[in-house]
Amino acid sequence: MAVARYLIENRATVRMAAKEFGISKSTVHKDLRERLPKISRTLYLQVKPILEQNKAERHIRGGMATRRKYKGG
């Protein structure tokens, strides 16, 4: 539940949450997608749109990272 609150308060990505809590991205994802709805449906419904937005934007972040890698900026 702490990871979910962190995601909501900071509009963070799964990667950012994993780094903040010292756990893997797959653990964050599993906790938020599978375990959280069973514990707190209300909290899950707040996290779900953030996860969907992150998923929709990840190709953009990946492209920017590749550009920085090869352009140096």
mmCIF file of the N, C-alpha and C atoms, coordinates in Angstrom:
data_MODEL
# 
_entry.id   MODEL 
# 
loop_
_atom_site.group_PDB 
_atom_site.id 
_atom_site.type_symbol 
_atom_site.label_atom_id 
_atom_site.label_alt_id 
_atom_site.label_comp_id 
_atom_site.label_asym_id 
_atom_site.label_entity_id 
_atom_site.label_seq_id 
_atom_site.pdbx_PDB_ins_code 
_atom_site.Cartn_x 
_atom_site.Cartn_y 
_atom_site.Cartn_z 
_atom_site.occupancy 
_atom_site.B_iso_or_equiv 
_atom_site.pdbx_formal_charge 
_atom_site.auth_seq_id 
_atom_site.auth_comp_id 
_atom_site.auth_asym_id 
_atom_site.auth_atom_id 
_atom_site.pdbx_PDB_model_num 
ATOM 1   N N  . MET A 1 1  ? 0.823   -1.186 0.000   1.00 0.00 ? 1  MET A N  1 
ATOM 2   C CA . MET A 1 1  ? 0.000   0.000  0.000   1.00 0.00 ? 1  MET A CA 1 
ATOM 3   C C  . MET A 1 1  ? 0.875   1.261  0.000   1.00 0.00 ? 1  MET A C  1 
ATOM 4   N N  . ALA A 1 2  ? 2.046   1.159  0.605   1.00 0.00 ? 2  ALA A N  1 
ATOM 5   C CA . ALA A 1 2  ? 2.963   2.298  0.613   1.00 0.00 ? 2  ALA A CA 1 
ATOM 6   C C  . ALA A 1 2  ? 3.440   2.610  -0.810  1.00 0.00 ? 2  ALA A C  1 
ATOM 7   N N  . VAL A 1 3  ? 3.679   1.566  -1.592  1.00 0.00 ? 3  VAL A N  1 
ATOM 8   C CA . VAL A 1 3  ? 4.118   1.765  -2.982  1.00 0.00 ? 3  VAL A CA 1 
ATOM 9   C C  . VAL A 1 3  ? 3.007   2.449  -3.769  1.00 0.00 ? 3  VAL A C  1 
ATOM 10  N N  . ALA A 1 4  ? 1.783   2.022  -3.552  1.00 0.00 ? 4  ALA A N  1 
ATOM 11  C CA . ALA A 1 4  ? 0.644   2.623  -4.250  1.00 0.00 ? 4  ALA A CA 1 
ATOM 12  C C  . ALA A 1 4  ? 0.515   4.094  -3.896  1.00 0.00 ? 4  ALA A C  1 
ATOM 13  N N  . ARG A 1 5  ? 0.635   4.420  -2.608  1.00 0.00 ? 5  ARG A N  1 
ATOM 14  C CA . ARG A 1 5  ? 0.547   5.828  -2.190  1.00 0.00 ? 5  ARG A CA 1 
ATOM 15  C C  . ARG A 1 5  ? 1.680   6.653  -2.808  1.00 0.00 ? 5  ARG A C  1 
ATOM 16  N N  . TYR A 1 6  ? 2.878   6.064  -2.850  1.00 0.00 ? 6  TYR A N  1 
ATOM 17  C CA . TYR A 1 6  ? 4.027   6.761  -3.453  1.00 0.00 ? 6  TYR A CA 1 
ATOM 18  C C  . TYR A 1 6  ? 3.745   7.071  -4.923  1.00 0.00 ? 6  TYR A C  1 
ATOM 19  N N  . LEU A 1 7  ? 3.211   6.082  -5.646  1.00 0.00 ? 7  LEU A N  1 
ATOM 20  C CA . LEU A 1 7  ? 2.907   6.254  -7.059  1.00 0.00 ? 7  LEU A CA 1 
ATOM 21  C C  . LEU A 1 7  ? 1.888   7.377  -7.263  1.00 0.00 ? 7  LEU A C  1 
ATOM 22  N N  . ILE A 1 8  ? 0.868   7.390  -6.431  1.00 0.00 ? 8  ILE A N  1 
ATOM 23  C CA . ILE A 1 8  ? -0.196  8.397  -6.546  1.00 0.00 ? 8  ILE A CA 1 
ATOM 24  C C  . ILE A 1 8  ? 0.334   9.794  -6.202  1.00 0.00 ? 8  ILE A C  1 
ATOM 25  N N  . GLU A 1 9  ? 1.043   9.913  -5.090  1.00 0.00 ? 9  GLU A N  1 
ATOM 26  C CA . GLU A 1 9  ? 1.516   11.216 -4.627  1.00 0.00 ? 9  GLU A CA 1 
ATOM 27  C C  . GLU A 1 9  ? 2.556   11.831 -5.560  1.00 0.00 ? 9  GLU A C  1 
ATOM 28  N N  . ASN A 1 10 ? 3.386   10.984 -6.170  1.00 0.00 ? 10 ASN A N  1 
ATOM 29  C CA . ASN A 1 10 ? 4.484   11.484 -6.993  1.00 0.00 ? 10 ASN A CA 1 
ATOM 30  C C  . ASN A 1 10 ? 4.266   11.313 -8.496  1.00 0.00 ? 10 ASN A C  1 
ATOM 31  N N  . ARG A 1 11 ? 3.121   10.740 -8.873  1.00 0.00 ? 11 ARG A N  1 
ATOM 32  C CA . ARG A 1 11 ? 2.861   10.433 -10.294 1.00 0.00 ? 11 ARG A CA 1 
ATOM 33  C C  . ARG A 1 11 ? 4.089   9.720  -10.876 1.00 0.00 ? 11 ARG A C  1 
ATOM 34  N N  . ALA A 1 12 ? 4.608   8.784  -10.108 1.00 0.00 ? 12 ALA A N  1 
ATOM 35  C CA . ALA A 1 12 ? 5.857   8.104  -10.434 1.00 0.00 ? 12 ALA A CA 1 
ATOM 36  C C  . ALA A 1 12 ? 5.640   6.952  -11.404 1.00 0.00 ? 12 ALA A C  1 
ATOM 37  N N  . THR A 1 13 ? 6.737   6.496  -11.987 1.00 0.00 ? 13 THR A N  1 
ATOM 38  C CA . THR A 1 13 ? 6.716   5.306  -12.825 1.00 0.00 ? 13 THR A CA 1 
ATOM 39  C C  . THR A 1 13 ? 7.001   4.097  -11.948 1.00 0.00 ? 13 THR A C  1 
ATOM 40  N N  . VAL A 1 14 ? 6.753   2.916  -12.489 1.00 0.00 ? 14 VAL A N  1 
ATOM 41  C CA . VAL A 1 14 ? 7.045   1.678  -11.774 1.00 0.00 ? 14 VAL A CA 1 
ATOM 42  C C  . VAL A 1 14 ? 8.534   1.610  -11.457 1.00 0.00 ? 14 VAL A C  1 
ATOM 43  N N  . ARG A 1 15 ? 9.351   2.030  -12.404 1.00 0.00 ? 15 ARG A N  1 
ATOM 44  C CA . ARG A 1 15 ? 10.803  2.020  -12.210 1.00 0.00 ? 15 ARG A CA 1 
ATOM 45  C C  . ARG A 1 15 ? 11.211  2.935  -11.049 1.00 0.00 ? 15 ARG A C  1 
ATOM 46  N N  . MET A 1 16 ? 10.610  4.114  -10.974 1.00 0.00 ? 16 MET A N  1 
ATOM 47  C CA . MET A 1 16 ? 10.925  5.049  -9.894  1.00 0.00 ? 16 MET A CA 1 
ATOM 48  C C  . MET A 1 16 ? 10.503  4.475  -8.538  1.00 0.00 ? 16 MET A C  1 
ATOM 49  N N  . ALA A 1 17 ? 9.331   3.856  -8.504  1.00 0.00 ? 17 ALA A N  1 
ATOM 50  C CA . ALA A 1 17 ? 8.838   3.263  -7.253  1.00 0.00 ? 17 ALA A CA 1 
ATOM 51  C C  . ALA A 1 17 ? 9.728   2.104  -6.821  1.00 0.00 ? 17 ALA A C  1 
ATOM 52  N N  . ALA A 1 18 ? 10.147  1.286  -7.772  1.00 0.00 ? 18 ALA A N  1 
ATOM 53  C CA . ALA A 1 18 ? 11.024  0.157  -7.457  1.00 0.00 ? 18 ALA A CA 1 
ATOM 54  C C  . ALA A 1 18 ? 12.334  0.652  -6.860  1.00 0.00 ? 18 ALA A C  1 
ATOM 55  N N  . LYS A 1 19 ? 12.885  1.680  -7.446  1.00 0.00 ? 19 LYS A N  1 
ATOM 56  C CA . LYS A 1 19 ? 14.148  2.239  -6.949  1.00 0.00 ? 19 LYS A CA 1 
ATOM 57  C C  . LYS A 1 19 ? 13.967  2.830  -5.556  1.00 0.00 ? 19 LYS A C  1 
ATOM 58  N N  . GLU A 1 20 ? 12.881  3.545  -5.347  1.00 0.00 ? 20 GLU A N  1 
ATOM 59  C CA . GLU A 1 20 ? 12.599  4.180  -4.056  1.00 0.00 ? 20 GLU A CA 1 
ATOM 60  C C  . GLU A 1 20 ? 12.462  3.149  -2.929  1.00 0.00 ? 20 GLU A C  1 
ATOM 61  N N  . PHE A 1 21 ? 11.825  2.008  -3.218  1.00 0.00 ? 21 PHE A N  1 
ATOM 62  C CA . PHE A 1 21 ? 11.565  1.001  -2.194  1.00 0.00 ? 21 PHE A CA 1 
ATOM 63  C C  . PHE A 1 21 ? 12.575  -0.147 -2.196  1.00 0.00 ? 21 PHE A C  1 
ATOM 64  N N  . GLY A 1 22 ? 13.526  -0.116 -3.131  1.00 0.00 ? 22 GLY A N  1 
ATOM 65  C CA . GLY A 1 22 ? 14.563  -1.138 -3.166  1.00 0.00 ? 22 GLY A CA 1 
ATOM 66  C C  . GLY A 1 22 ? 14.054  -2.514 -3.535  1.00 0.00 ? 22 GLY A C  1 
ATOM 67  N N  . ILE A 1 23 ? 13.063  -2.552 -4.430  1.00 0.00 ? 23 ILE A N  1 
ATOM 68  C CA . ILE A 1 23 ? 12.511  -3.819 -4.908  1.00 0.00 ? 23 ILE A CA 1 
ATOM 69  C C  . ILE A 1 23 ? 12.507  -3.818 -6.432  1.00 0.00 ? 23 ILE A C  1 
ATOM 70  N N  . SER A 1 24 ? 12.242  -4.971 -7.015  1.00 0.00 ? 24 SER A N  1 
ATOM 71  C CA . SER A 1 24 ? 12.278  -5.067 -8.476  1.00 0.00 ? 24 SER A CA 1 
ATOM 72  C C  . SER A 1 24 ? 11.018  -4.469 -9.104  1.00 0.00 ? 24 SER A C  1 
ATOM 73  N N  . LYS A 1 25 ? 11.148  -4.114 -10.385 1.00 0.00 ? 25 LYS A N  1 
ATOM 74  C CA . LYS A 1 25 ? 10.001  -3.589 -11.127 1.00 0.00 ? 25 LYS A CA 1 
ATOM 75  C C  . LYS A 1 25 ? 8.890   -4.626 -11.200 1.00 0.00 ? 25 LYS A C  1 
ATOM 76  N N  . SER A 1 26 ? 9.275   -5.890 -11.373 1.00 0.00 ? 26 SER A N  1 
ATOM 77  C CA . SER A 1 26 ? 8.260   -6.938 -11.479 1.00 0.00 ? 26 SER A CA 1 
ATOM 78  C C  . SER A 1 26 ? 7.498   -7.106 -10.161 1.00 0.00 ? 26 SER A C  1 
ATOM 79  N N  . THR A 1 27 ? 8.172   -6.917 -9.037  1.00 0.00 ? 27 THR A N  1 
ATOM 80  C CA . THR A 1 27 ? 7.493   -6.990 -7.742  1.00 0.00 ? 27 THR A CA 1 
ATOM 81  C C  . THR A 1 27 ? 6.504   -5.834 -7.596  1.00 0.00 ? 27 THR A C  1 
ATOM 82  N N  . VAL A 1 28 ? 6.927   -4.638 -7.976  1.00 0.00 ? 28 VAL A N  1 
ATOM 83  C CA . VAL A 1 28 ? 6.033   -3.472 -7.914  1.00 0.00 ? 28 VAL A CA 1 
ATOM 84  C C  . VAL A 1 28 ? 4.813   -3.734 -8.784  1.00 0.00 ? 28 VAL A C  1 
ATOM 85  N N  . HIS A 1 29 ? 5.041   -4.203 -9.996  1.00 0.00 ? 29 HIS A N  1 
ATOM 86  C CA . HIS A 1 29 ? 3.951   -4.452 -10.919 1.00 0.00 ? 29 HIS A CA 1 
ATOM 87  C C  . HIS A 1 29 ? 2.989   -5.506 -10.375 1.00 0.00 ? 29 HIS A C  1 
ATOM 88  N N  . LYS A 1 30 ? 3.528   -6.601 -9.876  1.00 0.00 ? 30 LYS A N  1 
ATOM 89  C CA . LYS A 1 30 ? 2.698   -7.675 -9.335  1.00 0.00 ? 30 LYS A CA 1 
ATOM 90  C C  . LYS A 1 30 ? 1.910   -7.182 -8.122  1.00 0.00 ? 30 LYS A C  1 
ATOM 91  N N  . ASP A 1 31 ? 2.580   -6.428 -7.249  1.00 0.00 ? 31 ASP A N  1 
ATOM 92  C CA . ASP A 1 31 ? 1.894   -5.895 -6.071  1.00 0.00 ? 31 ASP A CA 1 
ATOM 93  C C  . ASP A 1 31 ? 0.738   -4.989 -6.459  1.00 0.00 ? 31 ASP A C  1 
ATOM 94  N N  . LEU A 1 32 ? 0.968   -4.125 -7.428  1.00 0.00 ? 32 LEU A N  1 
ATOM 95  C CA . LEU A 1 32 ? -0.048  -3.141 -7.791  1.00 0.00 ? 32 LEU A CA 1 
ATOM 96  C C  . LEU A 1 32 ? -1.156  -3.719 -8.666  1.00 0.00 ? 32 LEU A C  1 
ATOM 97  N N  . ARG A 1 33 ? -0.825  -4.630 -9.544  1.00 0.00 ? 33 ARG A N  1 
ATOM 98  C CA . ARG A 1 33 ? -1.825  -5.181 -10.465 1.00 0.00 ? 33 ARG A CA 1 
ATOM 99  C C  . ARG A 1 33 ? -2.600  -6.360 -9.895  1.00 0.00 ? 33 ARG A C  1 
ATOM 100 N N  . GLU A 1 34 ? -1.951  -7.192 -9.089  1.00 0.00 ? 34 GLU A N  1 
ATOM 101 C CA . GLU A 1 34 ? -2.603  -8.411 -8.614  1.00 0.00 ? 34 GLU A CA 1 
ATOM 102 C C  . GLU A 1 34 ? -2.981  -8.373 -7.139  1.00 0.00 ? 34 GLU A C  1 
ATOM 103 N N  . ARG A 1 35 ? -2.081  -7.891 -6.298  1.00 0.00 ? 35 ARG A N  1 
ATOM 104 C CA . ARG A 1 35 ? -2.321  -7.949 -4.853  1.00 0.00 ? 35 ARG A CA 1 
ATOM 105 C C  . ARG A 1 35 ? -3.155  -6.778 -4.341  1.00 0.00 ? 35 ARG A C  1 
ATOM 106 N N  . LEU A 1 36 ? -2.893  -5.583 -4.839  1.00 0.00 ? 36 LEU A N  1 
ATOM 107 C CA . LEU A 1 36 ? -3.583  -4.395 -4.347  1.00 0.00 ? 36 LEU A CA 1 
ATOM 108 C C  . LEU A 1 36 ? -5.107  -4.458 -4.510  1.00 0.00 ? 36 LEU A C  1 
ATOM 109 N N  . PRO A 1 37 ? -5.638  -4.927 -5.648  1.00 0.00 ? 37 PRO A N  1 
ATOM 110 C CA . PRO A 1 37 ? -7.106  -4.977 -5.766  1.00 0.00 ? 37 PRO A CA 1 
ATOM 111 C C  . PRO A 1 37 ? -7.771  -5.843 -4.691  1.00 0.00 ? 37 PRO A C  1 
ATOM 112 N N  . LYS A 1 38 ? -7.058  -6.848 -4.201  1.00 0.00 ? 38 LYS A N  1 
ATOM 113 C CA . LYS A 1 38 ? -7.607  -7.718 -3.161  1.00 0.00 ? 38 LYS A CA 1 
ATOM 114 C C  . LYS A 1 38 ? -7.558  -7.055 -1.786  1.00 0.00 ? 38 LYS A C  1 
ATOM 115 N N  . ILE A 1 39 ? -6.600  -6.153 -1.608  1.00 0.00 ? 39 ILE A N  1 
ATOM 116 C CA . ILE A 1 39 ? -6.415  -5.492 -0.311  1.00 0.00 ? 39 ILE A CA 1 
ATOM 117 C C  . ILE A 1 39 ? -7.252  -4.220 -0.224  1.00 0.00 ? 39 ILE A C  1 
ATOM 118 N N  . SER A 1 40 ? -7.144  -3.377 -1.259  1.00 0.00 ? 40 SER A N  1 
ATOM 119 C CA . SER A 1 40 ? -7.848  -2.096 -1.249  1.00 0.00 ? 40 SER A CA 1 
ATOM 120 C C  . SER A 1 40 ? -8.279  -1.735 -2.669  1.00 0.00 ? 40 SER A C  1 
ATOM 121 N N  . ARG A 1 41 ? -9.502  -2.025 -2.966  1.00 0.00 ? 41 ARG A N  1 
ATOM 122 C CA . ARG A 1 41 ? -10.048 -1.734 -4.300  1.00 0.00 ? 41 ARG A CA 1 
ATOM 123 C C  . ARG A 1 41 ? -9.996  -0.228 -4.585  1.00 0.00 ? 41 ARG A C  1 
ATOM 124 N N  . THR A 1 42 ? -10.285 0.578  -3.573  1.00 0.00 ? 42 THR A N  1 
ATOM 125 C CA . THR A 1 42 ? -10.293 2.030  -3.736  1.00 0.00 ? 42 THR A CA 1 
ATOM 126 C C  . THR A 1 42 ? -8.918  2.550  -4.132  1.00 0.00 ? 42 THR A C  1 
ATOM 127 N N  . LEU A 1 43 ? -7.890  2.085  -3.439  1.00 0.00 ? 43 LEU A N  1 
ATOM 128 C CA . LEU A 1 43 ? -6.526  2.510  -3.744  1.00 0.00 ? 43 LEU A CA 1 
ATOM 129 C C  . LEU A 1 43 ? -6.113  2.025  -5.133  1.00 0.00 ? 43 LEU A C  1 
ATOM 130 N N  . TYR A 1 44 ? -6.499  0.787  -5.467  1.00 0.00 ? 44 TYR A N  1 
ATOM 131 C CA . TYR A 1 44 ? -6.185  0.242  -6.785  1.00 0.00 ? 44 TYR A CA 1 
ATOM 132 C C  . TYR A 1 44 ? -6.799  1.104  -7.887  1.00 0.00 ? 44 TYR A C  1 
ATOM 133 N N  . LEU A 1 45 ? -8.023  1.546  -7.689  1.00 0.00 ? 45 LEU A N  1 
ATOM 134 C CA . LEU A 1 45 ? -8.692  2.363  -8.709  1.00 0.00 ? 45 LEU A CA 1 
ATOM 135 C C  . LEU A 1 45 ? -8.014  3.724  -8.880  1.00 0.00 ? 45 LEU A C  1 
ATOM 136 N N  . GLN A 1 46 ? -7.270  4.183  -7.878  1.00 0.00 ? 46 GLN A N  1 
ATOM 137 C CA . GLN A 1 46 ? -6.506  5.419  -8.011  1.00 0.00 ? 46 GLN A CA 1 
ATOM 138 C C  . GLN A 1 46 ? -5.179  5.172  -8.724  1.00 0.00 ? 46 GLN A C  1 
ATOM 139 N N  . VAL A 1 47 ? -4.604  3.991  -8.520  1.00 0.00 ? 47 VAL A N  1 
ATOM 140 C CA . VAL A 1 47 ? -3.309  3.644  -9.112  1.00 0.00 ? 47 VAL A CA 1 
ATOM 141 C C  . VAL A 1 47 ? -3.455  3.242  -10.579 1.00 0.00 ? 47 VAL A C  1 
ATOM 142 N N  . LYS A 1 48 ? -4.537  2.573  -10.913 1.00 0.00 ? 48 LYS A N  1 
ATOM 143 C CA . LYS A 1 48 ? -4.733  2.023  -12.255 1.00 0.00 ? 48 LYS A CA 1 
ATOM 144 C C  . LYS A 1 48 ? -4.536  3.045  -13.375 1.00 0.00 ? 48 LYS A C  1 
ATOM 145 N N  . PRO A 1 49 ? -5.137  4.239  -13.312 1.00 0.00 ? 49 PRO A N  1 
ATOM 146 C CA . PRO A 1 49 ? -4.926  5.207  -14.404 1.00 0.00 ? 49 PRO A CA 1 
ATOM 147 C C  . PRO A 1 49 ? -3.467  5.654  -14.538 1.00 0.00 ? 49 PRO A C  1 
ATOM 148 N N  . ILE A 1 50 ? -2.754  5.722  -13.422 1.00 0.00 ? 50 ILE A N  1 
ATOM 149 C CA . ILE A 1 50 ? -1.343  6.110  -13.464 1.00 0.00 ? 50 ILE A CA 1 
ATOM 150 C C  . ILE A 1 50 ? -0.534  5.030  -14.179 1.00 0.00 ? 50 ILE A C  1 
ATOM 151 N N  . LEU A 1 51 ? -0.816  3.774  -13.853 1.00 0.00 ? 51 LEU A N  1 
ATOM 152 C CA . LEU A 1 51 ? -0.123  2.666  -14.516 1.00 0.00 ? 51 LEU A CA 1 
ATOM 153 C C  . LEU A 1 51 ? -0.420  2.649  -16.018 1.00 0.00 ? 51 LEU A C  1 
ATOM 154 N N  . GLU A 1 52 ? -1.671  2.905  -16.365 1.00 0.00 ? 52 GLU A N  1 
ATOM 155 C CA . GLU A 1 52 ? -2.041  2.922  -17.784 1.00 0.00 ? 52 GLU A CA 1 
ATOM 156 C C  . GLU A 1 52 ? -1.375  4.079  -18.517 1.00 0.00 ? 52 GLU A C  1 
ATOM 157 N N  . GLN A 1 53 ? -1.287  5.232  -17.865 1.00 0.00 ? 53 GLN A N  1 
ATOM 158 C CA . GLN A 1 53 ? -0.611  6.378  -18.471 1.00 0.00 ? 53 GLN A CA 1 
ATOM 159 C C  . GLN A 1 53 ? 0.865   6.071  -18.667 1.00 0.00 ? 53 GLN A C  1 
ATOM 160 N N  . ASN A 1 54 ? 1.502   5.478  -17.661 1.00 0.00 ? 54 ASN A N  1 
ATOM 161 C CA . ASN A 1 54 ? 2.909   5.109  -17.763 1.00 0.00 ? 54 ASN A CA 1 
ATOM 162 C C  . ASN A 1 54 ? 3.135   4.136  -18.916 1.00 0.00 ? 54 ASN A C  1 
ATOM 163 N N  . LYS A 1 55 ? 2.221   3.188  -19.056 1.00 0.00 ? 55 LYS A N  1 
ATOM 164 C CA . LYS A 1 55 ? 2.348   2.203  -20.136 1.00 0.00 ? 55 LYS A CA 1 
ATOM 165 C C  . LYS A 1 55 ? 2.222   2.888  -21.498 1.00 0.00 ? 55 LYS A C  1 
ATOM 166 N N  . ALA A 1 56 ? 1.310   3.838  -21.598 1.00 0.00 ? 56 ALA A N  1 
ATOM 167 C CA . ALA A 1 56 ? 1.102   4.541  -22.866 1.00 0.00 ? 56 ALA A CA 1 
ATOM 168 C C  . ALA A 1 56 ? 2.295   5.421  -23.228 1.00 0.00 ? 56 ALA A C  1 
ATOM 169 N N  . GLU A 1 57 ? 3.012   5.909  -22.219 1.00 0.00 ? 57 GLU A N  1 
ATOM 170 C CA . GLU A 1 57 ? 4.113   6.836  -22.465 1.00 0.00 ? 57 GLU A CA 1 
ATOM 171 C C  . GLU A 1 57 ? 5.477   6.158  -22.527 1.00 0.00 ? 57 GLU A C  1 
ATOM 172 N N  . ARG A 1 58 ? 5.561   4.882  -22.206 1.00 0.00 ? 58 ARG A N  1 
ATOM 173 C CA . ARG A 1 58 ? 6.886   4.260  -22.079 1.00 0.00 ? 58 ARG A CA 1 
ATOM 174 C C  . ARG A 1 58 ? 7.672   4.244  -23.379 1.00 0.00 ? 58 ARG A C  1 
ATOM 175 N N  . HIS A 1 59 ? 7.002   4.138  -24.514 1.00 0.00 ? 59 HIS A N  1 
ATOM 176 C CA . HIS A 1 59 ? 7.736   4.144  -25.780 1.00 0.00 ? 59 HIS A CA 1 
ATOM 177 C C  . HIS A 1 59 ? 8.377   5.513  -26.028 1.00 0.00 ? 59 HIS A C  1 
ATOM 178 N N  . ILE A 1 60 ? 7.730   6.558  -25.538 1.00 0.00 ? 60 ILE A N  1 
ATOM 179 C CA . ILE A 1 60 ? 8.288   7.909  -25.681 1.00 0.00 ? 60 ILE A CA 1 
ATOM 180 C C  . ILE A 1 60 ? 9.536   8.052  -24.815 1.00 0.00 ? 60 ILE A C  1 
ATOM 181 N N  . ARG A 1 61 ? 9.441   7.594  -23.549 1.00 0.00 ? 61 ARG A N  1 
ATOM 182 C CA . ARG A 1 61 ? 10.604  7.656  -22.654 1.00 0.00 ? 61 ARG A CA 1 
ATOM 183 C C  . ARG A 1 61 ? 11.750  6.815  -23.198 1.00 0.00 ? 61 ARG A C  1 
ATOM 184 N N  . GLY A 1 62 ? 11.425  5.655  -23.763 1.00 0.00 ? 62 GLY A N  1 
ATOM 185 C CA . GLY A 1 62 ? 12.456  4.794  -24.348 1.00 0.00 ? 62 GLY A CA 1 
ATOM 186 C C  . GLY A 1 62 ? 13.140  5.462  -25.524 1.00 0.00 ? 62 GLY A C  1 
ATOM 187 N N  . GLY A 1 63 ? 12.374  6.128  -26.349 1.00 0.00 ? 63 GLY A N  1 
ATOM 188 C CA . GLY A 1 63 ? 12.940  6.836  -27.496 1.00 0.00 ? 63 GLY A CA 1 
ATOM 189 C C  . GLY A 1 63 ? 13.831  7.987  -27.067 1.00 0.00 ? 63 GLY A C  1 
ATOM 190 N N  . MET A 1 64 ? 13.413  8.690  -26.032 1.00 0.00 ? 64 MET A N  1 
ATOM 191 C CA . MET A 1 64 ? 14.232  9.796  -25.533 1.00 0.00 ? 64 MET A CA 1 
ATOM 192 C C  . MET A 1 64 ? 15.534  9.276  -24.935 1.00 0.00 ? 64 MET A C  1 
ATOM 193 N N  . ALA A 1 65 ? 15.470  8.147  -24.238 1.00 0.00 ? 65 ALA A N  1 
ATOM 194 C CA . ALA A 1 65 ? 16.682  7.563  -23.655 1.00 0.00 ? 65 ALA A CA 1 
ATOM 195 C C  . ALA A 1 65 ? 17.649  7.133  -24.745 1.00 0.00 ? 65 ALA A C  1 
ATOM 196 N N  . THR A 1 66 ? 17.122  6.554  -25.822 1.00 0.00 ? 66 THR A N  1 
ATOM 197 C CA . THR A 1 66 ? 17.974  6.139  -26.928 1.00 0.00 ? 66 THR A CA 1 
ATOM 198 C C  . THR A 1 66 ? 18.613  7.357  -27.589 1.00 0.00 ? 66 THR A C  1 
ATOM 199 N N  . ARG A 1 67 ? 17.840  8.407  -27.741 1.00 0.00 ? 67 ARG A N  1 
ATOM 200 C CA . ARG A 1 67 ? 18.379  9.631  -28.338 1.00 0.00 ? 67 ARG A CA 1 
ATOM 201 C C  . ARG A 1 67 ? 19.521  10.192 -27.484 1.00 0.00 ? 67 ARG A C  1 
ATOM 202 N N  . ARG A 1 68 ? 19.301  10.245 -26.166 1.00 0.00 ? 68 ARG A N  1 
ATOM 203 C CA . ARG A 1 68 ? 20.352  10.745 -25.276 1.00 0.00 ? 68 ARG A CA 1 
ATOM 204 C C  . ARG A 1 68 ? 21.602  9.870  -25.367 1.00 0.00 ? 68 ARG A C  1 
ATOM 205 N N  . LYS A 1 69 ? 21.398  8.584  -25.481 1.00 0.00 ? 69 LYS A N  1 
ATOM 206 C CA . LYS A 1 69 ? 22.525  7.651  -25.547 1.00 0.00 ? 69 LYS A CA 1 
ATOM 207 C C  . LYS A 1 69 ? 23.391  7.933  -26.754 1.00 0.00 ? 69 LYS A C  1 
ATOM 208 N N  . TYR A 1 70 ? 22.776  8.156  -27.907 1.00 0.00 ? 70 TYR A N  1 
ATOM 209 C CA . TYR A 1 70 ? 23.537  8.308  -29.142 1.00 0.00 ? 70 TYR A CA 1 
ATOM 210 C C  . TYR A 1 70 ? 23.881  9.751  -29.504 1.00 0.00 ? 70 TYR A C  1 
ATOM 211 N N  . LYS A 1 71 ? 23.122  10.708 -28.973 1.00 0.00 ? 71 LYS A N  1 
ATOM 212 C CA . LYS A 1 71 ? 23.399  12.118 -29.276 1.00 0.00 ? 71 LYS A CA 1 
ATOM 213 C C  . LYS A 1 71 ? 24.177  12.783 -28.151 1.00 0.00 ? 71 LYS A C  1 
ATOM 214 N N  . GLY A 1 72 ? 24.216  12.117 -27.001 1.00 0.00 ? 72 GLY A N  1 
ATOM 215 C CA . GLY A 1 72 ? 24.935  12.698 -25.872 1.00 0.00 ? 72 GLY A CA 1 
ATOM 216 C C  . GLY A 1 72 ? 24.238  13.878 -25.240 1.00 0.00 ? 72 GLY A C  1 
ATOM 217 N N  . GLY A 1 73 ? 22.921  13.930 -25.334 1.00 0.00 ? 73 GLY A N  1 
ATOM 218 C CA . GLY A 1 73 ? 22.244  15.076 -24.723 1.00 0.00 ? 73 GLY A CA 1 
ATOM 219 C C  . GLY A 1 73 ? 20.859  14.862 -24.580 1.00 0.00 ? 73 GLY A C  1 
# 
